[in-house]
């Protein structure tokens, strides 16, 4: 059982990042479906990579430069997997007028003006927010932000239907409803990322991330009747940005 769960975890690492995994890790649609419970755990790893790069860079450069390098490291580690989903989803919702057309635009490999604008806002927003946080808080924010935002994506897996019929679509192996037990496992990893933070900041970040997730989920239900892989990427990116926005808020008291 332990080996099986380890295989699911490493399968999630392989699917969501460019990090190497052992050759014995199997590859099947069923295994990838089970790996969804470890989506936030992958976030802990990606956020940890960003935190380590940030701390190392901070020894040589000012905080904004360290933040920029940490963001570059996380994008490199994931192959811009979620950023691609954000641009495709926004292009589809911005340029489509019905479900079929939106899905067609999302499938197009070209990036349109809506997608470019969304990417610029997301990346610039994360940079500005992280650069304005207390320097010691940034590593904790990166780890928590990546874990919580990926949990927000699993909420769609647990509550919505997959809408593409294309078997080659990027999220097809994850396109079954997440079981309650698996959802609890995913939530536990997200909570683990929050533990080092002060509870008012953690709460503010989670509330804004939840609002962002609910807003996007409502749009996906209205226009698509469910989610696609691009929708999961969009939720991760927007929820991460919203989480940092909550951390940066000037809370009373």
C-alpha positions as CSV (number, residue, x, y, z in Angstrom):
1,X,0.0,0.0,0.0
2,X,2.8,2.4,0.9
3,X,4.6,1.7,-2.4
4,X,1.3,2.2,-4.3
5,X,0.7,5.6,-2.7
6,X,4.3,6.5,-3.3
7,X,3.8,5.6,-7.0
8,X,0.7,7.8,-7.1
9,X,2.6,10.7,-5.5
10,X,5.5,10.4,-7.9
11,X,3.1,10.1,-10.8
12,X,1.7,13.5,-9.7
13,X,5.2,14.9,-9.6
14,X,5.9,13.6,-13.1
15,X,2.5,14.9,-14.5
16,X,2.6,18.3,-13.0
17,X,6.3,19.1,-13.1
18,X,9.5,18.5,-15.1
19,X,11.2,17.0,-12.1
20,X,12.7,13.5,-12.6
21,X,11.1,10.5,-11.0
22,X,12.3,6.8,-10.7
23,X,11.9,4.6,-13.8
24,X,9.8,2.1,-11.9
25,X,6.9,4.6,-11.5
26,X,4.1,3.3,-13.7
27,X,2.1,5.3,-16.1
28,X,-1.6,4.7,-16.5
29,X,-4.8,6.7,-16.6
30,X,-6.0,5.0,-13.4
31,X,-2.7,5.9,-11.6
32,X,-2.9,9.5,-12.7
33,X,-6.5,9.7,-11.6
34,X,-5.5,8.6,-8.1
35,X,-2.5,11.0,-8.1
36,X,-4.9,14.0,-8.0
37,X,-4.9,13.7,-4.2
38,X,-1.3,14.7,-4.2
39,X,-1.8,17.8,-6.3
40,X,-1.3,20.1,-3.2
41,X,1.7,18.0,-2.2
42,X,3.3,18.8,-5.5
43,X,2.6,22.4,-4.7
44,X,4.6,22.1,-1.5
45,X,7.6,20.9,-3.6
46,X,7.2,23.6,-6.2
47,X,6.8,26.3,-3.6
48,X,9.8,24.8,-1.7
49,X,11.9,25.1,-4.8
50,X,10.9,28.8,-5.2
51,X,11.6,29.4,-1.5
52,X,15.1,27.9,-1.7
53,X,15.9,30.0,-4.8
54,X,14.5,33.1,-3.1
55,X,16.6,32.6,0.1
56,X,19.8,31.9,-1.9
57,X,19.2,34.9,-4.2
58,X,18.4,37.2,-1.3
59,X,22.0,36.8,-0.1
60,X,23.2,38.6,-3.3
61,X,20.4,40.8,-4.6
62,X,17.5,42.9,-3.3
63,X,14.2,41.3,-2.5
64,X,12.5,42.1,-5.9
65,X,15.3,40.4,-7.8
66,X,15.1,37.4,-5.4
67,X,11.3,37.2,-5.9
68,X,11.8,37.3,-9.7
69,X,14.3,34.5,-9.7
70,X,12.1,32.4,-7.4
71,X,9.2,32.8,-9.8
72,X,11.4,31.8,-12.7
73,X,12.4,28.7,-10.8
74,X,8.8,27.6,-10.2
75,X,7.8,28.2,-13.8
76,X,10.8,26.2,-15.0
77,X,10.0,23.4,-12.5
78,X,6.5,23.1,-13.9
79,X,7.2,23.9,-17.5
80,X,4.7,26.8,-17.3
81,X,2.0,24.1,-17.1
82,X,-0.6,26.1,-15.2
83,X,0.3,29.4,-16.9
84,X,-0.5,27.8,-20.2
85,X,-3.9,26.7,-18.8
86,X,-4.6,30.2,-17.6
87,X,-3.9,31.8,-21.0
88,X,-5.9,29.2,-22.9
89,X,-8.9,29.4,-20.5
90,X,-9.0,33.2,-20.6
91,X,-8.7,33.2,-24.4
92,X,-11.6,30.8,-24.7
93,X,-13.9,32.7,-22.3
94,X,-12.9,36.0,-23.8
95,X,-13.2,35.1,-27.4
96,X,-15.9,32.4,-27.5
97,X,-19.6,33.0,-27.6
98,X,-20.9,29.4,-26.9
99,X,-19.6,26.2,-25.3
100,X,-18.3,24.7,-28.6
101,X,-16.4,27.8,-29.7
102,X,-14.9,28.3,-26.2
103,X,-13.6,24.8,-26.2
104,X,-12.3,25.2,-29.7
105,X,-10.3,28.3,-28.7
106,X,-9.0,26.6,-25.6
107,X,-7.6,23.8,-27.7
108,X,-5.8,26.2,-30.1
109,X,-2.1,26.3,-29.3
110,X,-1.8,29.9,-30.3
111,X,-2.1,32.6,-27.5
112,X,-4.5,35.5,-28.1
113,X,-4.7,39.0,-26.7
114,X,-6.9,37.9,-23.8
115,X,-4.4,35.2,-22.8
116,X,-1.4,37.5,-23.0
117,X,-3.2,40.1,-20.9
118,X,-4.1,37.5,-18.3
119,X,-0.6,36.1,-18.1
120,X,0.9,39.6,-17.7
121,X,-1.5,40.5,-14.9
122,X,-1.0,37.2,-13.1
123,X,2.8,37.2,-13.2
124,X,3.1,41.0,-12.5
125,X,0.6,40.7,-9.7
126,X,2.4,37.9,-8.0
127,X,5.7,39.7,-8.4
128,X,4.4,42.9,-6.9
129,X,2.7,41.2,-4.0
130,X,5.6,39.0,-3.1
131,X,8.0,41.9,-3.4
132,X,6.0,44.0,-1.0
133,X,5.8,41.3,1.7
134,X,8.2,41.2,4.6
135,X,11.3,39.5,3.4
136,X,11.1,36.7,5.9
137,X,7.5,35.9,5.0
138,X,8.1,35.3,1.3
139,X,9.4,31.7,1.6
140,X,6.4,30.7,3.7
141,X,4.1,32.5,1.3
142,X,5.5,30.6,-1.7
143,X,5.1,27.2,-0.1
144,X,1.6,27.9,1.2
145,X,0.5,29.7,-2.0
146,X,1.5,26.9,-4.3
147,X,-0.1,24.2,-2.0
148,X,-3.4,26.1,-1.4
149,X,-3.9,27.1,-5.0
150,X,-3.4,23.5,-6.2
151,X,-6.0,22.4,-3.6
152,X,-8.3,25.0,-5.1
153,X,-8.0,23.2,-8.4
154,X,-8.8,19.8,-6.7
155,X,-12.1,21.4,-5.6
156,X,-13.2,21.5,-9.2
157,X,-12.2,17.8,-9.6
158,X,-14.4,17.0,-6.5
159,X,-17.4,19.1,-7.4
160,X,-17.6,19.5,-11.2
161,X,-17.8,17.4,-14.4
162,X,-15.1,17.1,-17.0
163,X,-16.5,18.4,-20.3
164,X,-14.0,17.5,-23.0
165,X,-14.5,14.4,-25.1
166,X,-11.0,14.6,-26.4
167,X,-9.1,11.6,-25.0
168,X,-5.8,13.4,-25.6
169,X,-6.7,16.4,-23.5
170,X,-4.2,17.3,-20.8
171,X,-6.5,16.6,-17.8
172,X,-8.3,13.6,-19.2
173,X,-6.6,11.2,-16.7
174,X,-7.9,13.3,-13.9
175,X,-11.4,13.6,-15.3
176,X,-13.3,11.5,-12.7
177,X,-14.8,12.8,-9.5
178,X,-12.4,13.0,-6.6
179,X,-13.4,10.6,-3.8
180,X,-14.1,12.1,-0.4
181,X,-11.1,10.3,1.2
182,X,-8.8,11.6,-1.6
183,X,-10.2,15.1,-1.1
184,X,-9.3,15.0,2.6
185,X,-5.7,13.9,1.8
186,X,-5.4,16.9,-0.6
187,X,-6.8,19.2,2.0
188,X,-4.3,17.9,4.6
189,X,-1.3,18.8,2.4
190,X,-2.8,22.3,1.8
191,X,-3.2,22.8,5.6
192,X,0.4,21.6,6.1
193,X,1.6,24.5,3.9
194,X,-0.4,27.0,6.0
195,X,0.9,25.9,9.4
196,X,4.0,28.2,9.6
197,X,1.9,31.3,8.8
198,X,0.2,33.5,11.4
199,X,-3.5,32.5,11.4
200,X,-4.9,35.9,10.5
201,X,-2.8,36.0,7.3
202,X,-3.5,32.4,6.5
203,X,-7.2,33.0,6.9
204,X,-7.2,36.1,4.7
205,X,-5.2,34.3,2.0
206,X,-7.5,31.3,2.1
207,X,-10.6,33.4,2.0
208,X,-9.5,35.3,-1.1
209,X,-8.3,32.1,-2.8
210,X,-11.7,30.5,-2.1
211,X,-13.5,33.6,-3.5
212,X,-11.4,33.5,-6.6
213,X,-12.1,29.7,-7.0
214,X,-15.8,30.2,-6.5
215,X,-15.9,33.0,-9.1
216,X,-14.1,31.0,-11.7
217,X,-16.1,27.8,-11.0
218,X,-19.3,29.8,-11.6
219,X,-18.0,31.0,-14.9
220,X,-17.0,27.5,-16.0
221,X,-20.4,26.1,-15.0
222,X,-22.3,28.8,-16.8
223,X,-20.3,28.7,-20.1
224,X,-19.0,25.1,-20.2
225,X,-21.1,23.1,-17.8
226,X,-17.9,21.8,-16.1
227,X,-14.2,22.1,-16.3
228,X,-11.2,21.3,-18.6
229,X,-7.5,20.9,-17.9
230,X,-7.1,24.6,-18.8
231,X,-9.7,25.5,-16.2
232,X,-7.7,23.7,-13.5
233,X,-4.6,25.7,-14.5
234,X,-6.5,29.0,-14.5
235,X,-7.9,28.3,-11.0
236,X,-4.4,27.5,-9.7
237,X,-2.9,30.7,-11.1
238,X,-5.7,33.0,-10.0
239,X,-6.1,31.4,-6.6
240,X,-2.3,31.7,-6.0
241,X,-2.5,35.4,-6.8
242,X,-5.5,35.9,-4.6
243,X,-3.8,34.1,-1.7
244,X,-0.8,36.5,-1.9
245,X,-3.3,39.4,-2.1
246,X,-4.7,38.2,1.2
247,X,-1.3,37.9,2.8
248,X,-0.4,41.4,1.7
249,X,-3.6,42.9,3.1
250,X,-3.3,45.4,6.0
251,X,-5.4,43.6,8.5
252,X,-6.8,45.5,11.5
253,X,-5.1,45.0,14.8
